[in-house]
Amino acid sequence: MTTPQVLDANSAAIIAAEDEHVAHNYHPLPVVIASGEGAWVTDVEGRRYLDLLAAYSAVNFGHSHPAILAAAREQLGRITLTSRAFHNDRLGGFAAALAELCGKDLVLPMNTGAEAVETGIKVARAWGYRVKGIPADRATVIVAGGNFHGRTTTIVGFSDDPQARDGFGPYAPGFVTVPYGDAAALEAAIDENTAAVLLEPIQGEAGVVIPPAGYLRAVREITSRHGVLMIADEIQSGLGRVGETFACDREGVVPDVYLLGKALGGGILPVSAVVANRDVLGVIRPGEHGSTFGGNPLAAAVGTRVVEMLATGEFQRRAAALGEHLETGLTELVGDGVTGIRVAGLWAGVDIDPARGTGREIAEKLLARGVLVKDTHGQTIRIAPPLVIRGTELDWAVEQLRVVLAG
Ligand SMILES: *Cc1c(COP(=O)(O)O)cnc(C)c1O
């Protein structure tokens, strides 16, 4: 496998040109990717890198998966966008397949994850007023500290990450934050105006933070007992990543509402969805919510193929087996440049000993050795390879990390 050199002139010129006209809302690693296949991407110089980020789990099935590309290509030749002003011949099949995967009745299709979250909030409020009988404009949603649910003005208002939140107020009212992983605190925060609890079953952006065993079951029990909706943001944790279809499955928990995105679009286009039973999602009436692109035939064709692939269970099994493999490798680094690891399926947060560098510095050194990872919150790197990666490739990546940490 190739070991890339320092940034060359061609890549530097492309990056400089991008910096010239692209707003600086990201701080990308200095690599210019031109193509990808499976777990590997290739830069403009022809150097290959093992992708351990998979576009934050949007590329769970790998780059250019042939079955997903085939579904997209076939649909591109027919029709791609109709708007929901009319019916299209792909949406119904997609919704049926996705509802079945989730064990629910109804699907509300959107595009991005943040839109799914916003939709979930609207559904929770409508349900709160129309079904639960909360007085007008009083509904609240309980969220967890350390959350990441997207970047809209409403969503950043209930983030406690200063980088995401500060300077973008005024913030929307109606959210109550409790510590993540503390079921008693969550129950104490519930009152008669609580419509829903919104949380990530595993917090991805926070650094793959896994709540204490039994937490999700407790949240399910508490919300059911108080007549409050449980909304699981499975946008990053769901669709195979953790070795199950959903992270909630790890505790046998079925939330009232699933929020899905990222991998649902097969790495091709943004596809998100809110999935729930009719007694909840049925509260939304024509004209109250929508999206020009939501439920478009191309998205539905791709999403249908993704659901078909997940329905076999193959990817979930791969994630579980490879995740154990990864955990074994990472465990050997604990105490030797790594201060802690958290692993759920093929998803890991790796805390870097500050004496060995920041997460960003480690990511840059891994880049130079042909491995792509992303740092989060300073000292953590997140590992979320495409689920098609091979065990030997994971071993190689862990070896590169070991070498980098050794300095
Ligand atoms: C990525 C993510 C979102 C937002 O999705 P976008 O498609 O970037 O808007 C929401 N929730 C979670 C848990 C995520 O990981």
The ligand as an ORCA input file, in Angstrom:
! r2SCAN-3c Opt
* xyz 0 1
  C     -25.155     14.329     10.651
  C     -26.195     14.317     11.697
  C     -27.319     15.155     11.609
  C     -27.483     16.187     10.532
  O     -27.487     15.633      9.247
  P     -27.204     16.589      7.972
  O     -27.518     15.698      6.808
  O     -25.763     16.978      8.037
  O     -28.119     17.745      8.100
  C     -28.285     15.037     12.584
  N     -28.153     14.158     13.592
  C     -27.088     13.353     13.715
  C     -27.004     12.388     14.851
  C     -26.058     13.420     12.785
  O     -24.979     12.651     12.928
*
